């Protein structure tokens, strides 16, 4: 399993100088690293439910909604697990054809109808991706769902991982159609209300379907609360079977080398398993259950893509937060 460290062979290293660790300030290294990250906005660290560090460096504060970008995919995956438990979906292996019906365009590959919920959640639908170079063309199209469903098949459903926000958007459409409610209504009822959180509305596509797997809004404290629920095994919110399965590696990203489960990235940090949600620009939620640790980070979501964005966040965790935790 790939290690979550800037020195890992599968990750791009960033040059960070050695830092002193004053005994009286265990999180001084984390704050020193954070000070050299101009796009970092907030950092929240909790252990066993107790907040150890909260800092808003710039931008919206700790209780202001932040665009968590593709960390939204972890929220969406959780909603899929809840939908199964509530009987909205028959199971993770239910095909999408009967739910979407005529929304699947005639030009789509016939195998699209047999794609399952599990394959959408695990990014193994087989469809050509709409992230990366194709993202702009996709979100400029007049019908996002149709565009995503009509992509050519690059692999069989259930084959290799093909990271694609279009795949998540299909999942969001399935949840909305199966439930008869908007994705925002589901998110508030199934996640926000039980956790005592307000989930603001977020952008929709031209047909009025909420963006699936991107652009959701959560405050840093709300993001941490969501993570704490998962760290504690679901607390009656996340179905136990789904909670266990979601953290089992399903496939490996050809782009990052990281393992992926059902909506969660899976790695190792300093000998401890870490699962994390990851959004463009540095919207991060790290869980290290063996340490009782939850860490939320938000950053400027509008910065240009440059090599090392996520590795910088990994380094803040592994070279700042973890040493501070051990020294505290």
C-alpha positions in Angstrom: 0.0 0.0 0.0 1.4 3.4 -0.9 2.8 5.4 2.0 1.3 8.8 2.6 4.5 10.8 2.7 6.3 13.2 0.5 9.2 10.7 0.3 7.0 7.9 -1.1 8.1 6.7 -4.6 4.5 7.1 -5.9 4.3 10.8 -4.7 6.0 13.9 -6.0 8.4 15.2 -3.4 8.3 18.8 -2.2 11.4 20.5 -0.8 10.6 21.4 2.8 13.5 22.3 5.1 14.0 20.7 8.5 12.0 22.3 11.3 12.8 22.6 15.0 10.2 21.1 17.4 9.9 23.1 20.6 8.8 20.8 23.4 6.3 23.4 24.7 4.6 23.8 21.3 4.0 20.3 19.8 2.2 21.7 16.8 4.8 24.3 16.0 6.1 22.2 13.0 2.6 22.0 11.6 2.1 25.7 11.9 5.5 26.5 10.4 4.7 24.3 7.4 1.3 25.9 7.1 2.9 29.3 7.1 4.7 28.4 3.9 1.5 27.4 2.2 -0.1 30.5 0.8 -3.2 28.7 -0.5 -4.0 26.9 2.8 -7.0 28.4 4.5 -7.8 26.3 7.5 -6.5 23.4 9.6 -8.5 21.4 12.2 -7.0 18.6 14.2 -9.0 16.3 16.6 -8.1 13.2 18.5 -10.7 11.0 20.1 -13.2 13.7 19.5 -11.3 16.4 21.3 -10.1 19.4 19.2 -6.3 19.8 19.5 -5.8 22.5 16.9 -8.0 24.9 15.0 -6.6 27.6 12.8 -8.0 29.8 10.1 -5.1 31.3 8.2 -7.0 33.2 5.5 -10.2 33.1 3.5 -13.5 31.9 5.0 -13.4 31.0 8.7 -13.9 27.7 10.4 -17.7 27.9 10.3 -18.1 29.4 6.9 -19.0 27.1 4.0 -16.0 26.2 1.8 -16.0 24.5 -1.6 -14.7 21.1 -0.9 -14.4 20.2 -4.6 -13.9 16.5 -5.2 -14.0 15.7 -1.5 -17.7 15.8 -2.4 -17.3 12.4 -3.9 -16.8 10.9 -0.4 -20.1 12.6 0.7 -21.8 11.2 -2.4 -20.4 7.7 -1.8 -21.8 7.9 1.8 -25.2 8.8 0.4 -25.1 5.8 -1.9 -24.5 3.5 1.1 -27.3 5.2 3.1 -29.6 4.8 0.0 -29.1 1.1 0.1 -29.7 0.8 3.8 -32.9 2.8 3.4 -34.2 0.7 0.5 -34.0 3.6 -2.0 -31.6 1.4 -3.9 -31.8 -2.4 -4.0 -28.0 -2.8 -3.3 -24.6 -1.8 -4.5 -24.8 -4.3 -7.3 -28.0 -2.9 -8.7 -27.6 -1.8 -12.4 -28.4 1.8 -13.3 -30.4 1.0 -16.4 -33.8 0.5 -14.7 -33.3 3.7 -12.7 -32.2 6.0 -15.4 -34.4 4.5 -18.2 -34.8 6.9 -21.1 -32.2 9.3 -19.6 -29.6 6.9 -21.1 -29.1 8.1 -24.7 -29.6 5.8 -27.6 -25.9 6.4 -28.7 -24.6 5.1 -25.4 -22.7 1.8 -25.3 -25.2 -1.0 -24.5 -23.1 -2.0 -21.5 -23.9 1.3 -19.8 -27.2 0.0 -18.6 -25.5 -2.8 -16.7 -23.1 -0.5 -14.8 -23.7 -0.9 -11.1 -23.9 1.5 -8.2 -20.7 -0.2 -6.8 -18.9 0.5 -10.0 -19.9 4.2 -10.0 -18.9 4.7 -6.4 -15.5 2.9 -7.0 -14.7 4.8 -10.2 -14.8 1.5 -12.2 -17.7 2.2 -14.6 -15.4 1.8 -17.6 -16.5 5.1 -19.3 -14.1 7.6 -20.7 -13.3 10.1 -18.1 -14.7 13.6 -18.1 -12.1 15.0 -15.6 -8.7 16.4 -16.7 -8.5 17.5 -20.3 -12.2 16.6 -21.0 -13.6 18.5 -18.0 -14.2 21.8 -19.8 -15.9 20.2 -22.7 -18.1 18.2 -20.4 -19.3 21.1 -18.2 -19.8 23.2 -21.4 -22.1 20.7 -22.9 -25.9 21.3 -22.8 -26.7 18.1 -21.0 -24.1 16.8 -18.5 -25.7 13.5 -17.7 -26.2 12.6 -21.4 -22.6 13.6 -22.2 -21.2 11.4 -19.4 -23.4 8.4 -20.3 -22.5 8.6 -24.0 -18.7 8.5 -23.4 -17.1 5.5 -25.1 -16.2 2.5 -22.9 -12.4 2.4 -22.2 -12.7 -0.7 -20.1 -15.4 -3.2 -19.1 -17.6 -2.1 -16.2 -15.9 -3.3 -13.1 -12.4 -3.1 -14.7 -9.7 -0.6 -13.9 -10.2 2.6 -12.1 -10.9 5.6 -14.3 -11.3 8.7 -12.2 -14.1 10.8 -13.6 -16.4 13.5 -12.1 -18.9 12.5 -14.8 -19.1 9.1 -13.3 -20.0 10.7 -9.9 -22.5 12.9 -11.7 -24.2 9.8 -13.0 -24.3 8.4 -9.4 -25.9 11.7 -8.2 -28.5 11.5 -10.9 -29.3 7.9 -10.0 -29.8 8.8 -6.3 -32.0 11.7 -7.2 -34.2 9.7 -9.6 -34.5 6.7 -7.3 -35.5 8.8 -4.3 -37.6 11.4 -6.1 -35.7 14.1 -4.2 -32.9 16.5 -5.1 -29.4 15.6 -4.2 -29.3 18.6 -1.9 -32.4 17.5 -0.1 -30.9 14.0 0.4 -27.6 15.4 1.6 -29.3 17.6 4.2 -31.8 14.9 5.4 -29.3 11.9 5.4 -26.1 13.6 6.5 -26.7 17.2 7.6 -29.7 16.7 9.9 -28.3 13.7 11.8 -25.0 15.4 12.4 -26.5 18.8 13.2 -25.0 20.4 10.1 -26.4 22.8 7.5 -25.4 21.8 4.0 -25.9 24.8 1.7 -27.2 24.4 -1.8 -24.6 24.0 -4.5 -24.5 24.3 -8.3 -26.7 22.3 -10.7 -26.3 21.3 -14.3 -28.5 22.7 -17.1 -31.2 20.1 -16.4 -31.4 21.1 -12.7 -29.5 18.1 -11.4 -27.1 19.0 -8.6 -23.4 18.6 -9.4 -22.5 15.1 -8.4 -19.1 14.7 -6.8 -18.0 18.3 -7.0 -18.7 21.9 -5.7 -20.4 20.8 -2.5 -20.1 23.3 0.4 -19.1 22.4 4.0 -17.4 24.4 6.7 -14.1 23.0 7.9 -15.7 22.1 11.2 -18.6 20.4 9.4 -16.1 18.5 7.3 -14.4 17.3 10.4 -17.7 16.3 12.0 -18.5 14.2 8.9 -15.0 12.6 9.3 -15.5 11.9 13.0 -18.7 10.0 12.2 -16.8 7.8 9.8 -13.9 7.3 12.2 -16.3 6.0 14.8 -17.7 3.4 12.4 -20.7 5.4 11.2 -22.5 6.1 14.5 -25.8 4.9 13.1 -25.5 7.2 10.1 -23.3 5.1 7.8 -24.4 1.5 7.4 -21.8 -0.8 9.1 -21.4 -3.1 6.1 -20.8 -0.2 3.8 -18.5 1.5 6.3 -16.3 -1.6 6.4 -16.3 -2.2 2.6 -15.6 1.4 1.7 -12.2 1.2 3.3 -11.1 -2.0 1.4 -8.9 -1.1 -1.6 -10.8 -1.8 -4.8 -8.4 -0.3 -7.4 -5.4 1.8 -7.9 -5.3 5.2 -9.6 -3.1 5.2 -12.7 -2.5 8.9 -12.2 -1.5 9.1 -8.5 -0.7 5.5 -7.6 -3.0 5.7 -4.6 -5.5 3.0 -3.8 -9.2 3.7 -3.9 -12.0 2.1 -2.0 -15.7 3.2 -2.2 -15.4 7.0 -2.2 -12.2 7.0 0.0 -8.5 7.1 -0.9 -6.5 4.6 1.1 -2.8 4.8 2.0 -0.4 4.5 5.0 1.2 7.3 7.0 4.1 6.6 9.4 3.0 3.0 9.8 -0.7 3.8 10.3 -3.5 3.2 7.8 -5.0 6.5 6.6 -8.1 7.0 4.6 -8.8 10.4 3.1 -11.1 12.5 1.0 -9.3 14.6 -1.6 -10.5 17.7 -3.4 -8.8 19.9 -6.0 -6.5 22.6 -4.6 -6.2 21.0 -1.2 -9.6 20.2 0.3 -8.6 17.3 2.5 -10.1 15.1 5.2 -7.7 12.5 6.8 -8.7 9.8 9.2 -6.2 7.6 11.0 -8.5 5.4 13.1 -5.6 3.6 14.9 -4.6 7.0 16.4 -8.2 8.3 16.9 -7.1 11.1 14.6 -9.2 13.3 12.2 -7.7 16.2 10.3 -9.6 18.6 8.0 -7.8 21.1 5.7 -9.3 23.6 3.3 -7.4 25.7 0.7 -8.1 28.1 -2.1 -10.1 26.0 -4.6 -9.4 28.4 -7.5 -5.6 28.1 -7.9 -4.1 26.8 -11.1 -3.2 23.1 -11.1 0.5 22.7 -10.4 2.6 19.5 -9.5 2.7 18.8 -5.8 -0.6 20.3 -4.6 -1.8 17.3 -2.8 1.7 16.2 -1.7 2.1 19.5 0.1 -1.0 18.6 2.1 0.3 15.1 2.8 3.5 16.7 4.1 1.6 18.9 6.5 0.0 15.8 7.9 3.1 13.5 8.1 5.7 16.1 8.9 3.7 18.5 11.0 0.5 17.1 12.5 1.7 13.6 13.3 5.0 14.6 15.0 3.0 17.1 17.0 0.6 14.5 18.0 3.4 12.1 19.2 5.1 15.0 21.1 2.0 16.3 22.7 
